[in-house]
Amino acid sequence: MAKGIWVYVEQLDSQIKKVSLEVLTAGRKVADELGEEVCAVLLGKGVAELAPTLGNYGVDKVYVAEDDSLENYTTDGYANVIAEIVKENEPYAFLYGYTILGRDLAAQVAQKVETGLMSDCVEMELEDGQLVFTRPIYAGKAFVKATCPESRPIMASLRPNSYIAEENKKEGEVVKVNPNIGDIRQQIKDIVRQVSERPELTEADIIISGGRGMKGPENYKILEEAADVLGAAVGASRAAVDAGWVPHSMQVGQTGKTVSPVLYIACGISGAIQHLAGMGSSKCIVAINKDPEANIFKVADYGIVGDLFEVVPVLKEELQKITA
């Protein structure tokens, strides 16, 4: 009989991703209703020291697989190890964070264990004993509830910021796994990282984004200054990225990053469907645009019709007063 709610815990440079702690919280709530345990899976090199931290977030067991070849993520290496763990333990459900890595890994593992995958879910709950997932469809225009009555294990990825990570201390028993790496077809030759003091876009609680209305790359400075006051991340629309004003890593939208912050401030963004698909699940949306008919106002909780070059500096000053 399938048992337990399992979670893949994503880490980078021995730092656990916030979204993984959020997924653990979601898994713990469901596991308590089912009377099941929560198990975490941690892969990498020298990551065993992170296991006690996971016990603070409701994990009953931490399965740790360490190997030199797991130091950096590869699709084959990680998918082979997790697929074997899944086959051996037969969990009821296996969950991931909906990150770039999580999206790649979840699909590969699901294929290897021949099960389905609920991708980009914003809610998970039990209804009549069935695990039910809520996920956006039609580029975020609507939400659908879906179940996996036949698939085992149930596999799903949860969007960042859909849950608030909550501490729930457990023993967190550590189980060492001898990983069966298998063949790895990918070769990591170099890793290039952007260093920033601002939070990572997909995990940020507050995001300030600029679109075509920014008029040029030099004007993003006013967004960066406002972002620094709030400890926010800075994003962009596809129009700004296509114009070459900012790198693709800043793009929010269907072909960029999917975000779900507590507060999303859209500056000079018209509100194309492609962009709304990437940020429509934000808890609170503030739109600043000169065009009162801009589509962004249809989804905004608060709207300011005005020139962003006049509004944002005033907004920054007011925020400085509040944060002071």
N, C-alpha and C positions, 0 to 999 in steps of 0.2 A: 504493500500500500504506500502510495506517495506520501511523503511527510515533510513538514517544515517549510518555512519561508526562507529562501536563500537570497543573498544579495552579493553581487560583485562589487567590491570596494576599490574604487579607482584612486590611485595615488601618483604623485609626481614629485620626484626628489624627496621622498619620504614625508611628503605632506599629503594627508588625506583630503580628497576633494569634498567640498561642502555638500555637493549634491548627493554624495554617497551617504552622508550622515542623515540627509533628508529622506532618502530612500529607506534607510534602516528604521527611521521613525515610522514611516508609512507601513513597513513590513511588520514592525512590532505591534502596531495597533490591530492589524488583521490577525496576526499570530495569536494574540491574546484572546480574540473572539473564537478562534478555531481550537484553542488549547494546544497550540503547536509551539515549537522552538524556532528561534531565529538564528540562522547560520550565516556567517560572512566568509567570503572567499577573497584572499589577499595574495596577489602574485607580485614577484619582483626579485630584487637582490638586496639582502639586508633589511627586509621589511618586517621581520618578526617583532621588532621593538614597537611597532605600531599596534599590535594586537591588543594590549591592555586598554588602549584608548577606545577601541570598539566596544569593549565591555561596558563602557559608560553610556553607550547608546542602545542598550537593550539586547546585545548579542549574547546568546548562550554558548555558541561555539565559533571559533575562528579557524578556518582551514587555511594554513599558510603553505604556499608552494614557492620555494626559493631555488634559483639557479642562475648561473652567470648569463645564460642565454635569455633570461627573463628580465634582465636589467632595464632594457628598453622595450617598449611595446612593439610586437609584431603580430599581425593578424593570425598567422599560422600557429605560432608558439603559444599564444594566450588561448586561442580557440581550442587547440588540441588538449591543453591541460584542463580547461574548464569543462569541455565536453566529456572527458573521462571521469571527472569528479561527479558530474551530473548523472552519468550512466551508473556509476557505482552506488550513489546515495539516493537516487530517485526522489528528489524534492517535489513537493506539491506545486511550488511556484519558484521561479528564479527571476530576480529583478536587477535592472541596471539603471544608471543615470542616463538621461537622454543627452549625452555629450557627443562630440565628434568621435571619440574613441568608443564610447558606449554603443553608438549607432552601428559602427563597423563590427564590433565584437559580438553584439547580440544577434545580428543576422547570421553571422558565421556559425555561432554555437547552435542556434535554432536549426540551421540546416544539417549540422552534424548529428544532432540527436533526434532529428525528424519530428519537430514540433512547430507550432505556430508562434507568432510574435505580435504582441500589441505594442505598437511604437508610438512614442510621443504622447503618453497619457498624462492627464493633469489631475486625475483622481482615481483612487482605488478603494473599493468598499465591498462588504459582504451583503448580499441580498438573497434571502432564502437559501443560505448555505453555499451560494455560488459567488465566486470572485468576479466582480463587475468593474470594468474599466471605462472611464470617460476620456474621450480623445477628440480633438478637433478634426473636422472634415471640410472639404470645399474651401481650402485656403483659410481656415479659421472662421468661416461664415456661420458654421453651425457646429454643434457638439453631438456626439453619438455615444450611447452606452453599449458595450459589447461584452460578451462572455466567451469562455473557451470550455464548453462542457465536456469535450472529448479529449482535448490536447493535454498531455502530461509529459514533462512539467509545463505549467502555464508560464510563458515567458513574456515579459513586458519591460519597457523602458519608461521612466517617469521624468517629466520635464523639470529642470531646475527651478527652485523657488515655488514649487507646487505645495510643498510642505515645509514647516518650520522644524529644524532639527531640535529634538528634545532629549535631554539626558534621562536615562532610565537604567540605573546601575545593575549589572548582572556580573556573574563570575567571569564569563568570557573564557571558557576553557579553550586552550590552544591545541590544535591538532595539526601535526606536521605531515605534509603530503610529499611523497616522493614523485615529483612530476614526470610524466611521460611526454616529453617535448615533441617528439616526432620530427618530421621534416619541416624545415622553415625555408620557404621560398623567397622571403623578403630579406634584404640585407640593408642594415642601417649604416650609411657611410658618414653622415653628418647630421647634427641637430642644430637648427638655427632658432633661437628664441628671442622674442621681443621682450625687453625688460621695461617694466613700468611699475610705478608706485601705486597706480590706480588698480582697483579690483578687476578681475577677469570678467569680460563682458557677460558671459552666460551665467555667472554666479553673483553678479552685482545686485544689491538691493535697490540701487538707484542708478538710472541711466539717463544721460542727456544726449540726444541724437540730433544731427543736422542733416539737412537734405539739400536739394537744388537751391533753395533760398539762401544758403550760406555764401553763394556767389564766387567762392574761391577758397583754396586751401589755407591761405593766410588768415582767414576769418574764424577758423576753428579755435583759435586762441581764446576767444571770448567764451566758448563752450567749455574749454579746458579749465579756465579760471573759475567758472561757476561750478564745475564738477569737483574741483579741489576743495571748495568750501563745504560741499556735502559728502565728500569721500565717495563720489560717484564714478562710474565708468563713462566713457565717451563712445557713442556709436554713430552710425551713418546710414543713409538710405542707399539704395543701389545707384541712384542717379549720381550721387556724390562720388561713389567708388568708380563708376564707369567714366566719370569725368577725369579721374586720376588725382582727385584732391586728397584722398585718404586711402590707406591700404584695404584690401579685401577683408582682412582680419577684423575690421571695424564694422563690416556690413551686417545690418539686422534685416532679416527678411527670409523669404522662401528659399532663395539661393545663397543666403548668408547664414547668420546664426539665429537660432530661435531663443528668445529670452522671455522671462516672466518675472520682472522685478516688482518690488512693492510700489515704486514710482517710476514712471517713464515720461520724460519731457521731450516732446517732439518739436524741433525748431526748424521752420522753413521746410517742412515735409508735407507734401500734398495729401498723402494717405492712399497710395496705390495699393491694390489688393496684395501684391507681392510683399509689400512692407508690413501690412496689417497681419499677414499670416505669421510673421515672425515675432510680433510683439502684442498681438491682440489679447493675450491672456494676462497682461500686466494688471496688477491690482488697482492702480490709479494712473490714469493717462491725462497729461496736461499738454495741450496743443497751442503753439504760438505760430500764427500765420497771418499774412496780410489779406489773404483771400477769405472772406466770410463763408464762401461756398465750398471751401476745401473739404475733401472727403474725410480728412483726419478728424474734423469736428463731430462727425457722426458717431465716432467711437470714444471720443474724449469725455472724461468726467468733468474737466474744466477747460475752457477755451479762452484764449486771449487773441482778439483780432487786432493785430498791430505789427509794426516793423520789428523783427527780432533783434536788430541792431540797437534799437532803443529799449526794448523790453528786457532782454537778457541782462544788460548791465545793471538796470534797476533791480531786477530780481536777485542778482548776485549781492548787491548792497543790502537788501532786506534780509537775505539769508545769512549774511555775515552778522547782522545785528542779532538775529535769533540764535545763531550758534554761539555767539559770544556770551 
